[in-house]
């Protein structure tokens, strides 16, 4: 049930105080200058309350983007150590730009404006404008944090970034080492003070493993009998197994004969 109570201000103008009470549902109140706005809000809010959407709407009016970013960095980033540093840096940029905005005020247009501003920012490392890929990563970090606020915290009803287009990125270029480049690389690895480097590079070249996959490899994930290895520290956190053959297999067999503590 909704009540609209007409009130008179000291200056003689009218205002309209609205109270909505539905059994077993959260109460809602708001004050309006115009009666038509009050009636429209009653219709929209009663529907939202019945659909279970009003809690998120109310929370969005209480919390700022600062609150969201701080909570995400505090509670979620420690669970994602691989991306924690990048996400913290990227989310702090958004916090510096629009951190004081209530979540209820954050719109696709606001995000789009900040996206375009970020694109014009000069990269400290490259001394040029931010690349489209970098801008998209900043947007991705914010979108992930807001999605958590929508789905898990019920701070927002929807993610405004779903309506904001990503910038177009150039297609990735596949490049292979020439035989000369490969030999120079391996020669440098053989002469390195790090005696594991040569084996690590051979494994990477033979299996397509990423740096973190190769360097985090443990003997318990190496099956010399069946000639395959399992990478656990993958980009998408899904383990994958790859065959072991040729020089890479020979190197691993030789290393397996060296006494070790693991």
C-alpha positions, -999 to 999 in steps of 0.1 A, spaced: 0 0 0 13 35 -9 6 68 8 12 102 -7 12 129 19 11 165 8 34 188 28 39 225 28 73 240 31 82 273 49 83 291 16 47 280 9 56 255 -18 42 220 -17 61 187 -16 49 151 -16 61 125 8 56 90 -4 56 59 18 52 24 4 45 -6 26 39 -41 12 35 -70 36 67 -90 40 86 -66 18 111 -37 25 95 -3 30 103 26 7 101 64 12 109 94 -9 99 131 -12 90 148 -45 84 183 -57 57 173 -82 27 150 -76 31 134 -110 66 123 -102 55 109 -69 28 88 -86 52 75 -112 77 65 -86 50 46 -67 41 25 -98 78 18 -106 88 11 -70 59 -12 -61 67 -33 -92 104 -34 -82 95 -44 -46 72 -72 -58 98 -85 -82 125 -84 -56 145 -58 -73 141 -29 -49 167 -41 -24 195 -36 -50 180 -3 -61 180 9 -25 216 -3 -19 227 15 -51 215 48 -35 236 41 -3 269 31 -18 294 49 -40 318 35 -65 345 40 -39 327 16 -16 324 -10 -44 361 -8 -54 374 -8 -19 353 -39 -10 363 -57 -42 400 -50 -37 397 -61 0 376 -92 -4 379 -105 -40 414 -95 -53 432 -117 -27 414 -147 -42 428 -138 -77 465 -134 -71 474 -136 -108 454 -105 -116 452 -88 -83 479 -61 -90 465 -52 -124 429 -51 -111 439 -29 -82 456 -4 -104 428 -4 -130 400 -1 -104 418 27 -86 418 47 -118 380 44 -119 379 53 -83 399 85 -89 376 95 -118 341 88 -105 346 72 -71 323 97 -53 293 89 -76 265 69 -61 261 35 -78 226 45 -87 240 75 -107 265 55 -128 251 52 -163 264 38 -196 269 74 -208 291 82 -178 312 51 -184 315 59 -221 327 94 -214 354 80 -190 364 54 -215 370 81 -241 390 101 -216 411 71 -207 419 66 -244 434 100 -246 456 94 -215 493 92 -223 509 59 -214 539 65 -191 558 36 -207 551 41 -243 547 79 -243 516 75 -266 479 73 -261 465 43 -244 459 14 -268 424 1 -273 434 -32 -258 446 -14 -226 414 6 -224 393 -25 -227 412 -42 -199 404 -12 -176 367 -15 -186 369 -53 -181 382 -48 -145 354 -25 -136 328 -47 -153 339 -77 -133 338 -58 -100 303 -44 -108 291 -78 -118 301 -91 -84 282 -62 -68 251 -72 -89 252 -109 -84 267 -115 -50 263 -83 -29 229 -71 -44 242 -36 -45 230 -29 -80 202 -41 -102 222 -43 -134 257 -37 -148 258 -5 -169 290 -16 -187 269 -42 -205 256 -14 -226 290 2 -233 309 -9 -264 345 -20 -262 370 -4 -284 380 -22 -315 413 -41 -312 436 -50 -340 437 -87 -349 465 -106 -332 496 -114 -353 510 -149 -352 548 -149 -355 572 -178 -355 609 -177 -348 632 -181 -378 658 -209 -375 685 -183 -370 665 -166 -342 658 -199 -326 695 -209 -325 705 -175 -311 679 -178 -284 690 -213 -274 727 -204 -275 720 -175 -251 700 -199 -228 729 -224 -228 753 -197 -217 730 -183 -190 739 -184 -154 704 -199 -148 709 -236 -156 672 -242 -158 666 -216 -185 676 -238 -215 652 -266 -204 624 -242 -197 627 -226 -231 628 -260 -249 597 -270 -230 580 -237 -240 589 -242 -277 579 -278 -277 546 -276 -258 534 -240 -264 534 -235 -227 533 -200 -213 560 -187 -190 540 -191 -158 530 -226 -169 565 -238 -175 581 -222 -144 553 -235 -121 557 -271 -134 564 -298 -108 576 -333 -111 543 -347 -99 528 -332 -130 553 -349 -153 545 -384 -167 576 -396 -185 562 -431 -189 532 -419 -209 551 -389 -222 530 -360 -213 530 -331 -188 501 -313 -171 501 -276 -167 481 -264 -137 488 -227 -136 470 -218 -168 456 -185 -180 420 -196 -176 427 -217 -144 418 -250 -162 445 -277 -161 456 -290 -195 479 -318 -206 503 -317 -235 525 -344 -251 562 -346 -244 585 -356 -272 618 -351 -290 645 -330 -273 622 -318 -246 615 -355 -236 652 -363 -236 660 -333 -213 633 -342 -189 644 -378 -188 680 -367 -180 668 -343 -153 647 -370 -137 679 -390 -130 693 -361 -109 686 -365 -72 662 -339 -60 641 -328 -31 604 -320 -39 
